[in-house]
Structures are given as structure tokens and as C-alpha cells.
Amino acid sequence: MKEEQIIAHFGKKNPFKTPDGYFEGLTSRVMSQIPENEVVMTPRHRSKIWMYVAASFCGLLVLGTLISQTVTTDSEMPMELAQENNQLEDSSYLEDMVDYALISDAMIYYEYMSDEE
């Protein structure tokens, strides 16, 4: 149906009406339905809050323990192991640089042999 057909059938008259005097006593009726008692926090609500606080504290404690273990294990690494790690990192760095520079094995061999002569 088009809008013109609806207007022709029903007209432009608003079918909805409010009762007489409805808005005059509305405020007093709404205020009478609101309870005057204050909201009291029950022990159940308080225990939930304390449970959340305790869970947060435990989470921070676990996180702190993990971080401290990570820091101490890195600083307590034996010197030989640390040197091996540095050598591995240095060689991998050089390999990455050679790959990045597009240097082939033949070029490296040529340079090595030309330095010895």
C-alpha cells in the first residue's frame, strides 16, 4: 500500500489519545511507587567484593613471581653458556647480513682465497 492509499482509507486523524488529567497527577503517582528505603549492601555483596580483591591480589602475586623468576634466571646464567649464546647470535647476525647483501658462497670463497695469496 502506498501512503496515499493509507491516508485515503484512515485519514490523517491521530488514533491515539491520552486520558483526561493523565499528566496532572503523573509526578505524584511515579514518586509514590519509588521505595524510600536506602539500598542496603548485603553480606553476599560484600563477600563478592572481597573475593574480587583477593583474586586480583593473587593474580598480581603470581605475575610478580613469574617476572622475578625470569629476571633471576637470566642474570644467573653461567658465563660459558652466555658466551656460547653470544657466539651463536654473532654468527646468525653475520649469516643474516650475508643473505641480505645477496653474497653467494662462491663470492665468499673467492674473497677468502684472494686474501691468502
Residue frames relative to the residue before (quaternion, step in Angstrom):
aa qw qx qy qz dx dy dz
M 1.0000 0.0000 0.0000 0.0000 0.00 0.00 0.00
K 0.3608 -0.7172 0.5558 0.2157 3.45 -1.06 0.78
E 0.6784 -0.5100 0.3491 0.3973 3.51 -1.26 0.44
E 0.6350 0.5381 -0.3371 0.4400 3.60 1.00 -0.77
Q 0.6489 0.5138 -0.3190 0.4618 3.56 1.03 -0.79
I 0.6411 0.5155 -0.3259 0.4659 3.60 0.99 -0.80
I 0.6640 0.4892 -0.3080 0.4743 3.60 0.92 -0.89
A 0.6454 0.5181 -0.3273 0.4560 3.62 0.99 -0.79
H 0.7003 0.4733 -0.2734 0.4592 3.59 1.01 -0.81
F 0.8091 0.2702 -0.1252 0.5066 3.60 0.82 -0.99
G 0.4137 -0.6961 0.4854 0.3298 3.59 1.11 -0.53
K 0.5767 -0.5998 0.4325 0.3472 3.55 -1.32 0.00
K 0.4240 0.7193 -0.4576 0.3057 3.57 1.22 0.11
N 0.4210 -0.6962 0.5260 0.2477 3.62 -0.98 0.90
P 0.3042 -0.7933 0.4966 0.1776 3.64 -0.54 1.08
F 0.6574 0.5117 -0.3149 0.4548 3.61 1.20 -0.26
K 0.0037 -0.7914 0.6103 -0.0351 3.55 -0.98 0.93
T 0.3384 -0.7017 0.5819 0.2334 3.55 -1.18 0.58
P 0.5608 -0.6028 0.4330 0.3670 3.58 -1.07 0.61
D 0.5884 -0.5780 0.4252 0.3727 3.56 -1.16 0.57
G 0.8346 0.1846 -0.1646 0.4922 3.58 -0.96 0.93
Y 0.3451 0.7722 -0.4796 0.2335 3.61 1.22 0.24
F 0.7411 0.4163 -0.2313 0.4732 3.59 0.83 -0.95
E 0.5475 0.6279 -0.4052 0.3766 3.62 1.17 -0.32
G 0.7999 0.2550 -0.1426 0.5242 3.62 0.88 -0.78
L 0.3457 0.7818 -0.4684 0.2233 3.59 1.26 0.18
T 0.6682 0.5165 -0.3154 0.4327 3.61 0.83 -0.92
S 0.6886 0.4741 -0.2955 0.4624 3.58 0.83 -0.89
R 0.6411 0.5191 -0.3343 0.4558 3.61 1.02 -0.71
V 0.6591 0.4951 -0.3128 0.4718 3.60 0.95 -0.84
M 0.6767 0.4930 -0.3018 0.4559 3.60 0.88 -0.88
S 0.6426 0.5191 -0.3382 0.4507 3.62 1.04 -0.60
Q 0.6724 0.4959 -0.3011 0.4597 3.60 1.14 -0.47
I 0.5851 0.5581 -0.3798 0.4494 3.61 1.24 -0.26
P 0.4093 -0.7122 0.5021 0.2704 3.62 -0.78 0.93
E 0.4015 -0.7319 0.5037 0.2221 3.56 -1.02 0.84
N 0.5314 0.6327 -0.4164 0.3793 3.60 1.19 -0.24
E 0.4625 -0.6540 0.5199 0.2969 3.53 -1.14 0.68
V 0.5288 -0.6011 0.4836 0.3538 3.53 -1.21 0.49
V 0.1743 -0.7903 0.5830 0.0716 3.55 -0.68 1.13
M 0.3660 -0.7225 0.5448 0.2173 3.53 -0.88 0.99
T 0.3109 -0.7699 0.5331 0.1624 3.54 -0.62 1.14
P 0.6542 -0.5061 0.3696 0.4234 3.60 -1.19 0.31
R 0.5908 0.5741 -0.3707 0.4290 3.56 1.11 -0.58
H 0.6590 0.4939 -0.3079 0.4765 3.59 0.97 -0.83
R 0.6480 0.5134 -0.3228 0.4609 3.58 0.98 -0.82
S 0.6593 0.5041 -0.3243 0.4539 3.58 0.95 -0.80
K 0.6103 0.5401 -0.3555 0.4577 3.60 1.07 -0.64
I 0.6449 0.5169 -0.3251 0.4596 3.58 0.94 -0.84
W 0.6772 0.4778 -0.2983 0.4734 3.59 0.90 -0.89
M 0.6119 0.5421 -0.3509 0.4567 3.58 1.09 -0.64
Y 0.6487 0.5071 -0.3123 0.4738 3.59 0.99 -0.82
V 0.6408 0.5134 -0.3240 0.4698 3.59 0.99 -0.81
A 0.6703 0.4966 -0.2994 0.4630 3.59 0.90 -0.90
A 0.6480 0.5100 -0.3215 0.4655 3.60 0.98 -0.80
S 0.6400 0.5142 -0.3242 0.4700 3.60 0.99 -0.78
F 0.6489 0.5176 -0.3114 0.4626 3.57 0.96 -0.88
C 0.6610 0.4990 -0.3068 0.4689 3.60 0.92 -0.87
G 0.6395 0.5258 -0.3219 0.4593 3.58 1.00 -0.79
L 0.6636 0.4842 -0.3046 0.4821 3.58 0.95 -0.84
L 0.6268 0.5392 -0.3316 0.4543 3.59 1.04 -0.73
V 0.6635 0.4882 -0.2987 0.4819 3.59 0.93 -0.89
L 0.6534 0.5137 -0.3113 0.4608 3.59 0.94 -0.87
G 0.6555 0.5073 -0.3065 0.4681 3.59 0.96 -0.83
T 0.6406 0.5196 -0.3232 0.4638 3.57 1.01 -0.80
L 0.6615 0.5041 -0.3090 0.4614 3.59 0.91 -0.85
I 0.6583 0.5004 -0.3105 0.4689 3.56 0.95 -0.83
S 0.6729 0.4897 -0.3127 0.4578 3.60 0.89 -0.86
Q 0.6342 0.5155 -0.3389 0.4660 3.61 1.03 -0.67
T 0.6403 0.5220 -0.3234 0.4615 3.57 0.99 -0.78
V 0.6723 0.4931 -0.2959 0.4662 3.57 0.92 -0.88
T 0.6969 0.4677 -0.2929 0.4581 3.61 0.85 -0.88
T 0.6477 0.5068 -0.3470 0.4508 3.63 0.95 -0.66
D 0.6407 0.5089 -0.3338 0.4680 3.60 1.04 -0.63
S 0.7128 0.4493 -0.2728 0.4643 3.59 0.91 -0.81
E 0.7016 0.4542 -0.2691 0.4785 3.62 1.14 -0.48
M 0.3456 0.7484 -0.4981 0.2690 3.59 1.22 0.33
P 0.4995 -0.6541 0.4651 0.3262 3.63 -0.86 0.86
M 0.6201 -0.5920 0.3817 0.3455 3.53 -1.14 0.74
E 0.6451 0.5253 -0.3312 0.4452 3.61 0.95 -0.80
L 0.6599 0.4996 -0.3043 0.4715 3.54 0.97 -0.88
A 0.6350 0.5263 -0.3301 0.4592 3.57 1.01 -0.76
Q 0.6557 0.5008 -0.3174 0.4674 3.60 0.99 -0.80
E 0.6265 0.5231 -0.3384 0.4683 3.59 1.03 -0.76
N 0.6386 0.5195 -0.3284 0.4631 3.59 0.98 -0.82
N 0.6561 0.5053 -0.3179 0.4617 3.59 0.94 -0.84
Q 0.6491 0.5093 -0.3271 0.4608 3.60 0.97 -0.79
L 0.6460 0.5082 -0.3219 0.4699 3.57 0.98 -0.83
E 0.6618 0.4992 -0.3113 0.4648 3.57 0.94 -0.84
D 0.6434 0.5195 -0.3283 0.4564 3.60 1.00 -0.80
S 0.6839 0.4735 -0.3025 0.4654 3.60 0.87 -0.90
S 0.6559 0.4898 -0.3353 0.4664 3.60 0.94 -0.71
Y 0.6019 0.5507 -0.3549 0.4565 3.57 1.12 -0.63
L 0.6703 0.4917 -0.2982 0.4690 3.57 0.94 -0.90
E 0.6381 0.5197 -0.3299 0.4625 3.57 0.99 -0.80
D 0.6460 0.5089 -0.3203 0.4702 3.56 0.99 -0.77
M 0.6586 0.5062 -0.3144 0.4595 3.58 0.96 -0.82
V 0.6354 0.5151 -0.3286 0.4722 3.60 1.02 -0.80
D 0.6523 0.5002 -0.3175 0.4727 3.59 0.95 -0.82
Y 0.6613 0.5133 -0.3078 0.4522 3.57 0.97 -0.86
A 0.7069 0.4513 -0.2581 0.4796 3.57 1.01 -0.80
L 0.3837 -0.7540 0.4516 0.2834 3.59 1.33 -0.02
I 0.3202 0.7302 -0.5261 0.2958 3.55 0.97 0.92
S 0.3044 -0.7682 0.5366 0.1708 3.57 -0.76 1.03
D 0.6542 -0.5014 0.3903 0.4102 3.56 -1.31 0.25
A 0.6182 0.5481 -0.3454 0.4451 3.59 1.04 -0.70
M 0.6506 0.5043 -0.3217 0.4678 3.60 0.96 -0.77
I 0.6397 0.5097 -0.3281 0.4727 3.58 0.99 -0.77
Y 0.6473 0.5129 -0.3134 0.4688 3.60 0.95 -0.85
Y 0.6445 0.5245 -0.3167 0.4574 3.58 0.95 -0.88
E 0.6698 0.4890 -0.2979 0.4728 3.59 0.89 -0.91
Y 0.6510 0.5164 -0.3188 0.4559 3.59 0.97 -0.81
M 0.6852 0.4750 -0.2847 0.4730 3.57 0.93 -0.89
S 0.6619 0.5011 -0.3256 0.4525 3.61 0.97 -0.71
D 0.6226 0.5364 -0.3483 0.4509 3.64 1.11 -0.52
E 0.6571 0.5202 -0.3177 0.4435 3.60 1.07 -0.65
E 0.6615 0.5241 -0.3100 0.4378 3.61 1.05 -0.63
